[in-house]
Amino acid sequence: MKKIYNVLFIAFLSALTVFQSCETVELEMLENPNSLSPDQANPSLLFNSVQLSYRNGVSSFNNIGAQLGRIDYMSGRIYFNNYGSGTLNGPWGNLFSSMNPDIAVIEESNTDGSYDYILGASKAMQAHLMMLLVDYVGDIVWSEANMPLDFPNPNLDDDAAVYDAALSLLNEASSLLQGASVGTSTDLFYEGDGGKWIKFINTLKMRAALTTGDYNGVINATNVIESAEDNFTFAYGTNLQQPDTRHPDYASDYTDSGAGLYRSNWLMNLMAGTYGDFSGNDDPRRRYYFYRQNAVTPGSFTLLFWEADENYYLYDGAVDAASLACSAQDVPSHLEFTEQEDYWCSMRLGYWGRIHGNNEGIPPDSFTRTATGVYPAGGRFDDNLDWVILNPDQSNITFYDAAVGLGRGAGGAGIEPIILSSYVEFWRAEAYLMLGQDDPAEDAFEAGVTESVNYVTTFTDPTADTSLAPTAEDISEFIADITDEFSDADENTALDAFDWPVEKSKLDILGEQFFIAMYGGGADAFNFIRRTGYPRTLARNIDPNPGPFPRTLLYPSSEVNANPNVSQRQDNLTQVFWDAGVTNPAN
C-alpha cells in the first residue's frame, strides 16, 4: 500500500472581477428609426437575434447564480454592493428591448403559419427569461410592457402573475411547434428538431413546478430532457475575431498574458479528493473542469514522488505574499476550526483559486492560477500529474510545463449549459425527498450524477495526453460511492458550534452534486439555496459580516431611470412569491 511521508521540502515557487457591460434600455421609447416593419423583416434573421439575445440573458443569470452558489468565485465581500443596480441591465434589455419586439414582428409575419416553428421556439425562450427575471427580482413589468403608445411607463405586474403568463406562453409555444410542418436551419440550439423543443418546453414547466413546490408535478412530468442528446445548450466556436465565437471564459483565460479569471476554491476542494489520483477519491470531472498551470500553491501542499525509494511525500508550498497575499495571513477567526480552514486561501495539489468574497487585488499570478478547462469552455484537459518528481540524488525536481495560451486546448469550442438531463434528475431527487420517498430519490440522484459525469467526459482536447482521463471503472466507483453516501445519509443532521453540519444530510449531498453538475451554467443555484436552505457545506464569505444574502436583486438602473412607475429597492430582502424565507447557515 502506498504511503505519504510528511517531510518538508523547500518549495519551488519563483480576477475574478468580471466587468459586465451595462445596456441602457428605455421601455417607453416611442419609435425606433432602425426598426423594421413586418413586411420588411426577415423572420429567420429575427429568430437568430432572438436566440442570441436569449443566450446573452441566460449567460448573465448563469454567472450570477454560480457566484452566489460558490460554483464560481465571487469577488467583493458585501452582497448588497456586489449586485448593484447595473447587475441586471443586460438580461432586462435582452428580453424587453431585443427579444420582445423581434418576437412581436415574427408573430405579425406568421399570417399563414409558415413561421410556427420559429415563433414557438421564440416564445419558449421568452418564457424562460421571464421566469428567470421573476426568480431574481420578483415583480416585473409585463402586461403593459412594449406598448409605448398605450403605456409609456408600464407598471409592475405581480411576480406570480408573470409566472402564470410565462406558463401560458409555454402552452402557446408547444401548440405552435406541434403544428409546425418543418424546422429551420437557423435553429442554433436544436437544428430544426421540433420534438426536442417540446421536451425543452415540458422541462421548463417541470422547473416551474419544482420552484413553486408542486412536487407531484415534478415527478409526474413526461417527455422532458432525459438524455444528453436533448441537452439544451448553446455551442460556441473557435473563431477569434469578427466575430469572436469562443466561449467567454476561454477568451478570458486563454491569452498570451495568462488566465484572467479565478476558479472557486470551494468547488475545487469538493472535487479534488484528499490527494487526487493518489487517494482515488477525487471527482472524475475535475480534470475537465479545471486546468492547473502550477504544481503547488503558496501555503498549501502537493505530493512529491522520490525516484530513489519510490515513495510519496508531502511537498509544501512556501508562503508567497507577492503572488498570493492571503498565504501570509492568519485564518480569519470565523473560519478557524471549520473545514474551510484548509482551503480558505490556498488549495492543495496546485489548484489556485479564490474563496467566496475575497477582494484582494490582482497579483502577478496569471500563469499560476487555475484556468477553466475543456468543459464547458473548450479549454485544456488537465493532463498534469498530482505530484512532482524528485530524482534519486535530489538534484532536480520535475514540474510540469502547463501554461495556458492563445488557441490552446479545444480553442474555445465549448458550450453554455442551460438545461441538462442531469438537472432534471436532480430536480426529481429533490421532489422525492420533499415527498418523503427516499428510494426513488436515490435512483434519481444516481441518475443525475451518472448523466453529468457521462456528459462531461465526452468533451475532448485534441492536444491532451488522455492517459490521465478517468477510466470506466473510475467513473463507476465514483458514482457508486457518492450514491452510497447519499443513501446512508440522514434526512436531517445537526449543526456544530460553528454552524457547519456535523454530518452531511441527503439535501447537503444532493445540493453539492447538483451544483457540481451546474458548473458553467449555475442560474438555478440561487433558486436552490433560497428554496431549500441547502447545501449547508457552502463556503462562508471571507468577511464575517457580508450583509444579508440576497433574496432578490435590485431593479435594473436602466428601467428605474426611465420609468417612474418602477422604484428602486433599498435592500436585497424582498422575497419572490415562491420564496418561503428558508435560510442557509453558510450565508
C-alpha positions as CSV (number, residue, x, y, z in Angstrom):
1,M,0.0,0.0,0.0
2,K,1.3,3.4,-0.9
3,K,2.1,5.8,1.9
4,I,2.8,9.5,2.1
5,Y,5.6,10.7,4.3
6,N,5.2,14.1,6.0
7,V,8.6,15.6,5.1
8,L,9.0,19.3,4.4
9,F,10.9,20.2,1.2
10,I,11.8,23.6,0.0
11,A,9.0,24.7,-2.2
12,F,9.6,25.6,-5.8
13,L,7.8,28.9,-6.4
14,S,9.7,31.5,-8.3
15,A,-9.6,38.5,-11.4
16,L,-12.3,37.3,-11.0
17,T,-13.5,40.8,-11.5
18,V,-15.9,40.5,-14.3
19,F,-16.9,43.8,-15.8
20,Q,-20.3,43.3,-17.4
21,S,-21.4,45.9,-19.8
22,C,-24.5,47.8,-18.9
23,E,-27.0,48.5,-21.6
24,T,-29.5,51.3,-21.1
25,V,-33.0,50.4,-22.1
26,E,-35.9,52.7,-22.2
27,L,-39.2,50.8,-22.5
28,E,-41.2,54.0,-23.2
29,M,-39.3,54.6,-26.4
30,L,-42.0,55.6,-29.0
31,E,-40.2,54.9,-32.2
32,N,-37.0,53.2,-33.3
33,P,-35.9,54.6,-36.6
34,N,-33.8,51.4,-37.1
35,S,-36.7,49.0,-36.6
36,L,-38.3,47.1,-39.4
37,S,-42.0,46.8,-40.1
38,P,-43.3,43.2,-40.5
39,D,-43.3,43.4,-44.3
40,Q,-39.6,44.5,-44.3
41,A,-38.4,42.0,-41.7
42,N,-36.9,38.6,-42.3
43,P,-38.3,36.3,-39.6
44,S,-35.4,33.9,-39.9
45,L,-32.9,36.7,-39.2
46,L,-35.0,37.9,-36.3
47,F,-35.1,34.4,-34.9
48,N,-31.3,34.4,-35.0
49,S,-31.4,37.7,-33.0
50,V,-33.9,36.2,-30.5
51,Q,-31.6,33.2,-29.9
52,L,-28.5,35.3,-29.3
53,S,-30.4,37.8,-27.0
54,Y,-31.7,34.8,-25.0
55,R,-28.3,33.3,-24.8
56,N,-26.8,36.5,-23.5
57,G,-29.6,36.9,-20.9
58,V,-29.2,33.3,-19.6
59,S,-25.5,33.7,-19.5
60,S,-25.8,36.6,-17.2
61,F,-28.0,34.6,-14.8
62,N,-25.6,31.7,-15.1
63,N,-22.8,33.9,-13.9
64,I,-24.7,35.5,-11.0
65,G,-26.2,32.2,-9.8
66,A,-22.8,30.5,-10.0
67,Q,-21.2,33.2,-7.9
68,L,-23.9,33.1,-5.2
69,G,-23.8,29.3,-5.2
70,R,-20.0,29.2,-4.9
71,I,-19.7,27.3,-8.1
72,D,-17.8,30.3,-9.4
73,Y,-15.7,32.8,-7.4
74,M,-17.5,35.9,-6.1
75,S,-15.3,39.0,-5.9
76,G,-16.3,41.5,-3.3
77,R,-17.2,41.0,0.3
78,I,-20.6,42.7,0.7
79,Y,-23.5,41.1,-1.1
80,F,-25.5,44.3,-1.5
81,N,-22.6,46.2,-3.0
82,N,-21.7,43.3,-5.3
83,Y,-25.0,43.2,-7.0
84,G,-25.9,46.8,-7.6
85,S,-28.5,48.5,-9.8
86,G,-26.5,47.8,-13.0
87,T,-26.3,44.0,-12.5
88,L,-29.5,43.1,-14.4
89,N,-29.4,45.8,-17.1
90,G,-28.2,43.3,-19.6
91,P,-30.8,40.5,-19.3
92,W,-33.6,43.0,-18.7
93,G,-32.6,44.7,-22.0
94,N,-32.2,41.3,-23.7
95,L,-35.9,40.5,-23.0
96,F,-37.6,43.8,-23.3
97,S,-35.5,45.7,-25.8
98,S,-34.5,42.8,-28.1
99,M,-36.5,39.7,-27.8
100,N,-40.0,41.0,-27.2
101,P,-40.0,43.4,-30.2
102,D,-38.5,40.8,-32.5
103,I,-40.9,38.1,-31.4
104,A,-43.8,40.6,-32.0
105,V,-42.7,41.1,-35.6
106,I,-42.3,37.3,-36.2
107,E,-45.8,36.8,-34.8
108,E,-47.2,39.6,-37.1
109,S,-45.5,37.9,-40.1
110,N,-46.9,34.5,-39.3
111,T,-50.2,35.0,-41.1
112,D,-50.3,31.6,-42.8
113,G,-48.5,29.5,-40.1
114,S,-45.2,29.3,-42.1
115,Y,-43.3,30.6,-39.1
116,D,-44.9,28.4,-36.5
117,Y,-41.6,26.7,-35.7
118,I,-39.7,29.9,-35.3
119,L,-42.5,31.6,-33.2
120,G,-42.9,28.5,-31.0
121,A,-39.2,28.3,-30.2
122,S,-39.0,32.0,-29.6
123,K,-41.9,32.0,-27.1
124,A,-40.3,29.1,-25.2
125,M,-37.1,31.2,-24.8
126,Q,-39.1,34.3,-23.9
127,A,-41.0,32.4,-21.2
128,H,-37.7,31.1,-19.7
129,L,-36.2,34.5,-19.5
130,M,-39.4,35.9,-17.9
131,M,-39.3,33.3,-15.2
132,L,-35.6,33.9,-14.5
133,L,-36.2,37.6,-14.1
134,V,-39.0,36.9,-11.7
135,D,-36.8,34.5,-9.8
136,Y,-34.1,37.1,-9.4
137,V,-36.1,40.4,-8.9
138,G,-39.8,39.4,-8.2
139,D,-42.4,41.7,-9.7
140,I,-41.5,42.9,-13.2
141,V,-43.3,44.8,-16.0
142,W,-45.1,42.6,-18.4
143,S,-48.8,43.2,-19.2
144,E,-48.1,46.8,-20.1
145,A,-44.5,46.3,-21.4
146,N,-43.5,47.0,-25.0
147,M,-46.7,49.0,-25.7
148,P,-45.2,52.6,-25.6
149,L,-48.2,54.4,-27.1
150,D,-50.7,52.9,-24.6
151,F,-48.3,52.5,-21.7
152,P,-45.3,54.8,-21.9
153,N,-44.5,54.0,-18.3
154,P,-45.5,50.4,-17.7
155,N,-46.5,49.3,-14.2
156,L,-45.1,46.3,-12.4
157,D,-47.0,43.0,-12.5
158,D,-47.3,40.7,-9.6
159,D,-44.5,38.1,-9.9
160,A,-46.9,35.1,-9.5
161,A,-49.0,36.5,-12.4
162,V,-45.9,36.8,-14.6
163,Y,-45.1,33.2,-13.9
164,D,-48.6,32.3,-14.9
165,A,-48.1,34.3,-18.1
166,A,-44.9,32.5,-18.8
167,L,-46.6,29.1,-18.4
168,S,-49.3,30.3,-20.9
169,L,-46.6,31.2,-23.3
170,L,-45.1,27.8,-23.0
171,N,-48.5,26.3,-23.9
172,E,-48.7,28.5,-26.9
173,A,-45.2,27.5,-27.9
174,S,-46.0,23.8,-27.6
175,S,-49.1,24.2,-29.8
176,L,-47.1,26.1,-32.4
177,L,-44.3,23.6,-32.5
178,Q,-46.7,20.6,-32.7
179,G,-48.4,22.1,-35.7
180,A,-45.2,23.2,-37.4
181,S,-44.5,21.4,-40.7
182,V,-40.8,21.9,-40.8
183,G,-38.0,23.3,-38.7
184,T,-35.3,25.7,-39.7
185,S,-31.6,25.7,-40.4
186,T,-31.2,28.8,-38.3
187,D,-32.1,27.0,-35.1
188,L,-28.9,27.4,-33.1
189,F,-30.0,25.0,-30.3
190,Y,-31.8,22.0,-31.8
191,E,-31.0,22.3,-35.5
192,G,-34.7,22.2,-36.6
193,D,-35.9,19.4,-34.3
194,G,-39.3,20.5,-33.0
195,G,-39.6,17.4,-30.8
196,K,-36.6,18.5,-28.8
197,W,-38.1,22.0,-28.4
198,I,-41.2,20.4,-27.0
199,K,-39.1,18.5,-24.5
200,F,-37.4,21.7,-23.5
201,I,-40.9,23.4,-23.0
202,N,-42.1,20.5,-20.8
203,T,-38.8,20.7,-18.9
204,L,-39.4,24.4,-18.2
205,K,-42.9,23.5,-16.9
206,M,-41.2,20.9,-14.7
207,R,-38.8,23.5,-13.4
208,A,-41.7,25.9,-12.6
209,A,-43.4,23.1,-10.7
210,L,-40.4,22.5,-8.6
211,T,-39.8,26.2,-7.9
212,T,-43.4,26.7,-6.7
213,G,-43.5,23.5,-4.6
214,D,-45.6,21.3,-6.9
215,Y,-43.6,18.2,-6.2
216,N,-46.1,15.8,-7.8
217,G,-45.9,17.9,-10.9
218,V,-42.2,17.3,-11.0
219,I,-42.2,13.5,-10.6
220,N,-45.1,13.1,-13.0
221,A,-43.5,15.2,-15.7
222,T,-43.0,13.3,-19.0
223,N,-41.4,13.9,-22.4
224,V,-38.7,16.1,-20.8
225,I,-35.0,16.4,-21.3
226,E,-33.7,13.0,-20.1
227,S,-30.6,12.3,-22.2
228,A,-27.5,14.1,-23.3
229,E,-28.7,14.3,-26.9
230,D,-31.6,16.5,-25.7
231,N,-29.5,18.8,-23.5
232,F,-30.3,22.5,-24.1
233,T,-27.0,24.2,-24.7
234,F,-25.5,26.9,-26.8
235,A,-22.5,25.8,-28.8
236,Y,-19.5,28.2,-29.1
237,G,-16.9,28.1,-31.8
238,T,-13.2,28.7,-32.3
239,N,-13.3,31.9,-34.4
240,L,-11.1,34.6,-32.8
241,Q,-12.2,37.8,-34.5
242,Q,-15.2,39.3,-36.4
243,P,-17.0,37.8,-34.6
244,D,-15.3,36.2,-31.6
245,T,-17.3,33.0,-31.3
246,R,-15.3,31.4,-28.5
247,H,-16.6,30.6,-25.0
248,P,-16.3,33.9,-23.0
249,D,-14.4,32.1,-20.2
250,Y,-12.0,30.7,-22.7
251,A,-11.4,34.2,-24.2
252,S,-10.6,35.4,-20.7
253,D,-8.3,32.6,-19.6
254,Y,-6.5,31.5,-22.8
255,T,-4.4,34.5,-23.7
256,D,-0.8,35.2,-24.3
257,S,-0.7,37.1,-21.0
258,G,-2.2,34.2,-19.0
259,A,-5.5,33.4,-17.3
260,G,-7.8,36.3,-16.4
261,L,-10.4,34.6,-14.1
262,Y,-10.3,32.8,-10.8
263,R,-11.9,29.4,-10.0
264,S,-13.9,28.7,-6.9
265,N,-11.8,27.2,-4.1
266,W,-15.0,25.7,-2.7
267,L,-15.7,23.7,-5.8
268,M,-12.1,22.6,-6.4
269,N,-11.9,21.4,-2.8
270,L,-15.1,19.4,-3.2
271,M,-13.8,17.7,-6.3
272,A,-10.1,17.2,-5.8
273,G,-10.3,14.4,-3.2
274,T,-7.8,14.0,-0.5
275,Y,-4.8,13.6,-2.7
276,G,-6.3,13.4,-6.2
277,D,-5.3,10.3,-8.2
278,F,-3.2,9.0,-5.3
279,S,-6.1,8.7,-2.9
280,G,-8.6,7.8,-5.7
281,N,-11.5,9.6,-4.0
282,D,-11.5,12.5,-6.5
283,D,-14.3,13.5,-8.8
284,P,-13.8,12.2,-12.4
285,R,-14.9,15.6,-13.8
286,R,-12.2,17.7,-12.1
287,R,-9.7,17.4,-15.0
288,Y,-12.3,18.5,-17.4
289,Y,-13.5,21.5,-15.3
290,F,-10.1,22.9,-14.2
291,Y,-6.7,23.3,-15.8
292,R,-3.8,23.7,-13.4
293,Q,-0.8,25.8,-14.5
294,N,1.1,25.3,-11.3
295,A,2.2,22.3,-9.3
296,V,2.0,23.8,-5.8
297,T,0.1,26.7,-4.3
298,P,1.7,29.0,-1.7
299,G,0.6,28.0,1.8
300,S,-0.7,24.5,0.7
301,F,0.9,21.3,-0.5
302,T,1.2,18.8,-3.3
303,L,2.8,15.4,-3.4
304,L,6.4,14.6,-4.3
305,F,7.4,11.2,-5.7
306,W,11.1,10.4,-4.9
307,E,12.5,8.1,-7.5
308,A,15.2,6.8,-5.1
309,D,12.8,5.0,-2.8
310,E,9.6,5.2,-4.9
311,N,7.7,6.7,-2.0
312,Y,5.4,9.8,-1.9
313,Y,6.0,12.7,0.4
314,L,4.1,15.9,1.2
315,Y,5.7,18.8,-0.5
316,D,4.8,22.2,1.0
317,G,4.4,25.4,-0.9
318,A,6.2,28.3,0.8
319,V,4.3,31.4,1.8
320,D,4.4,34.0,-1.0
321,A,2.6,37.2,-0.2
322,A,3.6,38.7,-3.6
323,S,1.6,36.2,-5.6
324,L,-1.0,35.1,-3.0
325,A,-1.4,37.7,-0.3
326,C,-3.6,35.6,2.0
327,S,-0.9,32.9,2.2
328,A,0.9,35.2,4.6
329,Q,-2.2,35.9,6.7
330,D,-3.8,34.1,9.6
331,V,-7.0,32.2,9.1
332,P,-10.0,34.6,9.6
333,S,-11.3,33.9,13.1
334,H,-14.8,33.0,11.9
335,L,-13.3,30.2,9.7
336,E,-11.0,28.7,12.4
337,F,-11.8,25.2,13.4
338,T,-14.0,24.6,10.4
339,E,-13.3,22.5,7.3
340,Q,-12.9,25.8,5.4
341,E,-9.7,26.4,7.3
342,D,-8.0,24.1,4.9
343,Y,-8.9,25.9,1.7
344,W,-10.0,29.5,2.6
345,C,-6.8,30.8,0.9
346,S,-4.7,28.0,-0.6
347,M,-5.8,24.8,-2.3
348,R,-3.8,21.5,-2.4
349,L,-2.3,19.8,-5.5
350,G,-1.6,23.1,-7.3
351,Y,-5.2,24.2,-7.6
352,W,-5.0,28.0,-7.3
353,G,-8.3,29.9,-7.0
354,R,-10.1,32.2,-4.5
355,I,-12.7,31.8,-1.8
356,H,-16.1,33.4,-1.7
357,G,-15.8,37.2,-1.2
358,N,-12.0,37.5,-1.5
359,N,-11.5,41.0,-2.8
360,E,-7.7,41.2,-2.9
361,G,-6.1,42.9,-5.8
362,I,-4.6,41.2,-8.8
363,P,-1.1,40.0,-8.3
364,P,1.3,38.5,-10.9
365,D,-0.4,35.1,-10.9
366,S,-1.9,34.9,-14.4
367,F,0.4,31.9,-15.3
368,T,-0.1,30.2,-11.9
369,R,-3.8,30.5,-11.2
370,T,-6.1,27.6,-12.3
371,A,-7.9,28.2,-15.6
372,T,-11.2,26.9,-16.9
373,G,-10.9,23.5,-18.6
374,V,-12.2,21.7,-21.6
375,Y,-15.7,21.6,-20.1
376,P,-17.6,23.7,-20.6
377,A,-15.3,26.4,-22.0
378,G,-13.3,24.4,-24.7
379,G,-10.0,24.9,-22.9
380,R,-7.4,22.4,-22.0
381,F,-7.9,19.0,-20.4
382,D,-5.7,18.8,-17.2
383,D,-3.2,16.1,-18.1
384,N,-0.8,17.1,-15.3
385,L,0.2,14.8,-12.5
386,D,-0.9,15.3,-8.9
387,W,2.7,15.2,-7.8
388,V,6.1,16.5,-8.7
389,I,9.1,14.1,-9.2
390,L,12.4,14.3,-7.3
391,N,15.3,12.5,-9.0
392,P,17.4,9.9,-7.0
393,D,20.2,12.2,-5.9
394,Q,17.7,15.0,-5.1
395,S,19.4,17.4,-7.5
396,N,16.3,18.1,-9.6
397,I,12.6,18.4,-9.2
398,T,10.5,17.9,-12.3
399,F,7.5,20.2,-12.5
400,Y,5.1,20.3,-15.4
401,D,5.0,22.9,-18.2
402,A,1.4,23.8,-18.2
403,A,0.7,27.4,-19.2
404,V,-2.4,28.5,-21.0
405,G,-2.1,30.4,-24.2
406,L,-4.0,31.7,-27.2
407,G,-5.6,28.8,-29.1
408,R,-4.6,26.1,-26.7
409,G,-6.8,23.1,-25.8
410,A,-10.1,22.9,-27.8
411,G,-9.8,26.5,-28.9
412,G,-12.9,27.8,-27.1
413,A,-15.4,25.4,-28.7
414,G,-17.3,24.9,-25.5
415,I,-21.0,25.3,-24.6
416,E,-23.3,27.4,-22.5
417,P,-25.2,24.9,-20.4
418,I,-28.8,26.0,-19.9
419,I,-30.8,22.9,-19.0
420,L,-29.2,19.5,-18.9
421,S,-30.5,16.0,-18.4
422,S,-28.6,15.8,-15.1
423,Y,-30.5,18.8,-13.8
424,V,-33.8,17.1,-14.5
425,E,-32.8,14.0,-12.4
426,F,-31.6,16.2,-9.5
427,W,-35.0,18.0,-9.6
428,R,-36.7,14.7,-9.3
429,A,-34.5,13.7,-6.4
430,E,-35.4,16.9,-4.6
431,A,-39.1,16.4,-5.2
432,Y,-39.0,12.8,-4.0
433,L,-37.1,13.9,-0.8
434,M,-39.7,16.5,-0.2
435,L,-42.4,13.9,-0.5
436,G,-40.6,11.6,1.9
437,Q,-39.8,9.0,-0.8
438,D,-36.2,8.0,-0.2
439,D,-35.8,5.1,-2.6
440,P,-36.9,6.9,-5.8
441,A,-34.9,9.9,-4.6
442,E,-31.8,7.7,-4.5
443,D,-32.5,6.4,-8.0
444,A,-32.9,9.9,-9.4
445,F,-29.8,11.1,-7.5
446,E,-27.7,8.3,-9.0
447,A,-29.1,9.0,-12.5
448,G,-28.3,12.7,-12.1
449,V,-24.7,12.0,-11.2
450,T,-24.4,9.5,-14.0
451,E,-25.8,11.8,-16.6
452,S,-23.5,14.6,-15.5
453,V,-20.3,12.5,-15.4
454,N,-21.0,10.7,-18.7
455,Y,-21.8,14.0,-20.5
456,V,-18.8,15.9,-19.2
457,T,-16.3,13.2,-20.0
458,T,-17.3,13.3,-23.7
459,F,-15.6,16.7,-24.1
460,T,-12.2,16.4,-25.7
461,D,-9.0,18.4,-26.0
462,P,-7.2,17.1,-29.1
463,T,-3.8,18.2,-27.7
464,A,-4.1,16.4,-24.4
465,D,-2.5,13.2,-23.0
466,T,-5.6,11.2,-22.2
467,S,-3.8,8.6,-20.1
468,L,-4.9,10.5,-17.0
469,A,-8.6,10.6,-18.1
470,P,-10.8,8.6,-15.8
471,T,-11.5,5.1,-16.8
472,A,-14.9,3.4,-16.9
473,E,-14.0,1.7,-13.7
474,D,-13.1,5.0,-12.0
475,I,-16.4,6.5,-13.1
476,S,-18.4,3.5,-11.9
477,E,-16.7,3.5,-8.5
478,F,-17.2,7.2,-8.0
479,I,-20.9,7.0,-8.9
480,A,-21.4,4.0,-6.6
481,D,-19.5,5.7,-3.7
482,I,-21.4,9.0,-3.9
483,T,-24.7,7.2,-4.2
484,D,-23.9,5.1,-1.2
485,E,-23.1,8.3,0.7
486,F,-26.4,9.8,-0.3
487,S,-28.3,6.6,0.6
488,D,-26.6,6.3,4.1
489,A,-27.2,10.0,5.0
490,D,-29.9,11.1,7.3
491,E,-32.7,13.3,6.3
492,N,-31.7,15.9,8.9
493,T,-28.4,16.4,10.7
494,A,-27.4,18.8,13.4
495,L,-25.1,21.8,13.1
496,D,-21.9,22.1,15.2
497,A,-20.9,25.2,17.2
498,F,-19.7,26.9,14.1
499,D,-22.9,26.2,12.1
500,W,-21.4,23.5,10.0
501,P,-23.3,20.2,9.6
502,V,-21.9,17.5,11.9
503,E,-22.7,15.1,9.2
504,K,-23.9,15.8,5.7
505,S,-27.7,15.3,5.2
506,K,-29.3,14.0,2.0
507,L,-30.0,17.5,0.9
508,D,-26.4,18.6,1.5
509,I,-25.2,15.9,-0.7
510,L,-27.8,16.4,-3.3
511,G,-27.1,20.2,-3.4
512,E,-23.3,19.6,-3.7
513,Q,-23.8,17.2,-6.7
514,F,-26.4,19.4,-8.3
515,F,-24.0,22.4,-8.0
516,I,-21.1,20.4,-9.5
517,A,-23.3,19.4,-12.4
518,M,-24.2,23.1,-13.0
519,Y,-20.6,24.2,-13.5
520,G,-20.7,26.7,-16.3
521,G,-24.5,27.1,-16.0
522,G,-25.4,28.0,-12.5
523,A,-28.5,30.1,-12.8
524,D,-30.6,27.7,-10.7
525,A,-28.2,27.5,-7.8
526,F,-29.6,30.8,-6.4
527,N,-33.1,29.2,-6.5
528,F,-32.0,26.0,-4.8
529,I,-30.4,27.9,-1.9
530,R,-33.4,30.0,-1.2
531,R,-35.8,27.1,-1.9
532,T,-34.2,24.5,0.4
533,G,-31.6,26.2,2.6
534,Y,-29.0,23.7,1.4
535,P,-26.2,22.7,0.9
536,R,-25.0,23.9,4.3
537,T,-21.5,23.0,3.3
538,L,-21.1,26.0,1.1
539,A,-18.0,28.2,1.7
540,R,-18.6,31.0,4.1
541,N,-17.8,34.5,3.0
542,I,-14.2,35.6,3.8
543,D,-15.8,38.6,5.6
544,P,-17.6,37.7,8.8
545,N,-20.1,40.4,8.2
546,P,-21.0,40.3,4.4
547,G,-24.6,41.7,5.0
548,P,-27.8,39.8,4.2
549,F,-27.6,37.1,1.5
550,P,-29.8,38.3,-1.4
551,R,-33.4,37.2,-1.5
552,T,-33.8,39.3,-4.7
553,L,-31.5,41.7,-6.6
554,L,-32.1,45.3,-7.3
555,Y,-34.1,46.5,-10.3
556,P,-32.1,47.5,-13.3
557,S,-31.0,51.1,-13.2
558,S,-31.9,51.4,-16.9
559,E,-35.6,50.8,-16.1
560,V,-35.6,52.7,-12.8
561,N,-34.1,55.8,-14.5
562,A,-36.5,55.6,-17.5
563,N,-39.8,54.5,-15.8
564,P,-41.2,56.5,-12.9
565,N,-43.5,53.5,-12.1
566,V,-40.5,51.4,-11.0
567,S,-38.9,52.5,-7.7
568,Q,-35.6,51.2,-6.7
569,R,-35.3,48.9,-3.6
570,Q,-33.1,50.0,-0.7
571,D,-32.2,46.5,0.3
572,N,-32.0,42.9,-1.1
573,L,-34.5,41.3,1.3
574,T,-37.7,41.3,-0.9
575,Q,-38.9,37.7,-1.3
576,V,-40.2,36.3,-4.6
577,F,-43.7,34.8,-4.3
578,W,-42.4,31.3,-4.1
579,D,-39.7,32.0,-1.5
580,A,-40.7,30.9,2.0
581,G,-37.7,32.6,3.6
582,V,-35.7,29.5,4.3
583,T,-32.1,30.4,5.3
584,N,-28.8,28.7,4.9
585,P,-26.2,28.9,7.7
586,A,-23.5,29.3,5.1
587,N,-24.9,32.7,4.3
